Amino acid sequence: MISLRTLPFIVSLVVSSVTAGINKSSESPCDEPKVTYWFSFGDSYTTTGFTWNSTLPNIGNPLGNPAFPGVTGGGGENYVGFDTVTYNKSLILSYDYGVGGAVIDPTLVAPITLALPDEITQFLEGAAKKPEDLALDDVWIGINDLGNTFYLNGSRSAFSDLLLERYFAQVQQLDCSRSLAMFDLVLSATLAEETSSSSTYRLPIGPLWCIIGFFPTQLDLLKTVIEGFNSKLATKVKAFQAQNHGVTTWVWDAYTAFNIILESPQKYGFVDNSSYGEPGDFWANTYHPSSPAHLIFAKEINQLLTGTPWF
């Protein structure tokens, strides 16, 4: 049996291992649709409000509970929903364990509700007990961890190392359960322009809350911490793949994706790079991208995974 899963934040596609479980020559128009599985972990950028011990995803109801498109951070469909029903090649059943306010480790940063270990425990106690041949994992997390700590004393680089150590200890449980392919979504930090009477300052806004009232030097620090975390993450993913035979990893770089759009918002159909809550806005609210933004993200993820059983 070949289990295929994904781990967030890295681009390293091994097509042979992903497609090995499919024998296209045996398919016919009368065959039942090929069912694949997607397991998502993370925070409010990922969540659809799924409850692991309630109605499960099924044919005709691909998210299980709540009903499609679920309850998301920005309202409306997010990238999970779009990729499940719009850009999918196969019939995808999506188990979305993401929870708003989640962090990597609750002993390091206090979560609003649950944390990544709780999400993975729910998976291990539920869906993992019924392994599927074609399963994809994604993890998009870290915004709350860095946004709530970047201004604290102590080495932020060392703290990022500790976060990632705990992160990959959790991810290892997914691999040990049955995964052979993983997909990572890189922590997003976005650039927009704030104009004062004397100058224009480029700063991260939107997905990183707690920034209002910070001085430029603090925002520079935030940007440095995020970029350092993402660089370390990329290195850790490569090491993870090397240490886990058969694991396939991809990375979708949200940091870059956000910045490209927000540097030229009109090019992508948005009013500007800072307005929120109205039609045509990139931001749904002060913290989350809108559904039209998620549509762009979903398409990019689809392109990243094109040729796999899901896309």
N, C-alpha and C positions, 0 to 999 in steps of 0.2 A: 504494500500500500504506500502511495506517495502522498504525504501531507504537504501542502504548500501554504506558507504563511508569509507575512511581511512585517518588517520592522521599520519604524519611522526614521527619517532623516538621512538616507544614503542612496547613491545611485550606482548600483552594481548589478546589472541584470544578467542572469544566467538563464537564457531562454530554454536550453535543453532540459534543465531540471524542472522548469515550470510547466513545460508542455508534455513531459514524459508520460503523464497519466491519461493522455487523450489519444484515442485511435480514431482519427477522422474518417478513415476509409470504411469503418464499420457503421458510420452514421447514415441515416436516411431521413427523408422528409417526414416519415411517419414516426420517428423516434420521439420519445418524451424529451422535453427540453432539458439540456444539461444543467444541473443544479450545482452551483458553487457557493462557497460560504465566505463571509467577510466578518472578522472580529475586530472591532475598533475600541481603542482605549484612549483616555485623555480628559480634557476639561470642557468648558463651555463652547469652545470652538468646534468640538466634535460631537457633543451630546445630541441625542434625539429624544431624551427622556425615557429611554428603555428601562424596564424593570425586569431583571433576569429571571424572576420566579413567577412571572405572569405570562400572558399570551406570547408565544414564541413566533419568530418569523416563519412564514409558510407561503406556499404558492398562492398568489392573490393578495397577500399581506406581507410584503418583504421585510418590513421593519418590526413586525410583531406588535408591540405596544410602545407608545400610543400609536394610533392610526397615522399613516403617512400624511404629512411629512414629519410627524413627531413634534416635540417641543424643543426648539433650538435656541441658542444664545441670541441670535439676531431675529428670530421669527422666520417662518417659511423654511424652504428647503436649504440644507447646508450641503457641503461637498459629499457627505455620506449618502444623502438622499439622491442627489443628482447622479452620482456614479452608480447607485444601485438600480435606478430605473430609467435613466436617460442615456448614459454613455456605456451601459453594460453590453457585453456581447452574449454572455450566458445569463441564465436566471440566477441572480444573486440573492441570497438570504443574508441579511445584515443584522448581526448582533452588536449593538452599540453600547458598550459599557461605560462610555464617557460620562462624566458628571461635572456640572458647573462648579468651579472653585477647587477642583482637584489639584493636588500637588504630587510630587514624586515620592516624598517620604514625610509622613505627618510628624515624625520626631525631629525633623529639620526645619520644616515650615508648616505652620498650622493651616490645615485645609478649612474651607467653609463647610464642607460636608464630608465627603469621602476622599480617599487618596488612591493612588495607583495600586498599592498593595490590596486594597479592598476590591477594586475592580477585577484584578487578576484572580483573587480568591473566588469571586462570584463566577468567573469563567471556569475555573478549575472544579468548582462544585456543581456546575451545570453543564454547559455545552461541551466542555472538554471530556466529559465521560462518554460522549458519543462521537468519537473521532470521524471526521469526514476526509475524503481523498483530496478535495480541492478547497483548501481553506487559506485565507489571507488575513494576516494581522496588520493593523496599523496603530501607531502610537503618536499622538501629537500632544505634548505636554511640556511644561516648563515656564509658561508665561507667568503663572501665579508665583512660582518659586523665585524667579528672578525679579519680578516686578515688586515683590514685597520684601526684598532683602538687599537689593543692589546698593543701597545707601548706608548700610550698616558698617560698623567697624570690622576690621579683620580683612584678611586676604580674600577678595572675591574670586580670584582664580582658584585658590585652594578649596573654596566652598563649592565652586562649580565641579571640581574634581570629585568631591564628596557626593554631590547630587548625582553625578553620572555613575559613580560606583554603585549607589543604591538603585539607580535607574536600571542598569544592566543586570543587577542581581534579580530584579523583578522580571526583566525580559527573558532571562535564562529559564525561568519557570515556564514561559510559553514554549520555548524551544524544547525543553525536556518533556513537555506534555505531549507534543506531536508535531511541532512545526518544522518545516524545512525551507520556508521562504518568508521573508519579513520586509515590511515597508515602513519607512520613517518619514515623518513630516517635520521639517526643521522649524524650530521655534521662530515665530514671526516677530520682527520689529520693523516698524514702518517709518518712512521719512515723509514729512510734510513741511510746509513753510509757515512760520509765524512771523508776521511783519510788525515791527514796532516803529516808533517815530524815527528811529535812527538807523535801523538795520533789519535785514531779513535773516532769521536764524533757522537753520534746518535741524529738525529734531524728530525723535521717534514719538508718534502719537497713536492713539486709537487702541490697538490691542494691548498696550501697556498702560494700565490704570495707575493712579497715584502720581501722575506727572504734573498735574495742574499746580502751579505755584513753584515748581522747581526752577532753579537757576540754570543757565546754560552749562555751567561746569558739571552740575549734577546730571543733566541730560547727556552730556558727553560720556560721563561715567556709565550711565545706563547702556548706551550704545556699545561701549567697550566691553561691558560685562556680557551682553548678549552675543556679540561677535566672538568673544573668547569661548563662551559656552558652546556655540555652534561649531567652532573649529575643533574643540575637544571632542564633541559628539561625533563628528565625522571620523575622527581617528579611532574612537572607541568602536564604532560600527564596523570599520574595516577589521579591527582586531577580533571583534565578536564573530564575524563571518569566518575568519581564518581559524578560529578555535572551535568552530562548530561545523563539522563536516556535513555538507549537503545543504547548509542554510543559504538561501538567496536573499539579498537585500537590495532595496532601492531607496533613494532619498528624494523627496520633493522639497525643494528649498523655499519655504514660505517667506523667509526674510527677503530673498530676491524678488519673489513673485509680488509681494506687497509693494515693495519699493518701485518696481517697474511701472505698476499701475498708478501709484500715487504721484509719481514724477510727471506723468502725462495723463491725468484722469479723463480728460475729454476724449482722448484717443480711444478709450475703452467704454465710452458712453456715460461717464459720470460727470456730475456738475463741477465738482472740485475735489480736493483731497482732505477736506476737514468737515464738511457739512454732514449731518446725520438725521435719520428718521423720516426723510421725505423721499418720494420717487426720484430716482436719478442720483441718489447719494451712495457713495461707496460704503459709508458706515450706517449700520442699522441703529446704533446707539453710540454712546461714548466709549464703548469697549469692544463691540463686535462688528465684523463686516456684515454687509447686507446679503440677502439671498442672491442678487445679481452678481455680487463679488464671488460668492461661493460657486456660482455657475462657472466662472472663469477658472477657479481653482480646480473644480472637478474635471474640467476639460483637460487641464494640464496634467493632472494625475492620470487621467485616461490615456493620454499620449505617452506618458512615462511607462505605463504598464501595457501598452498595445502589444498584442501578440501572446499575451498570457491567457489562461482560461477565462479570466473575468472580463477582459477587454480586447 
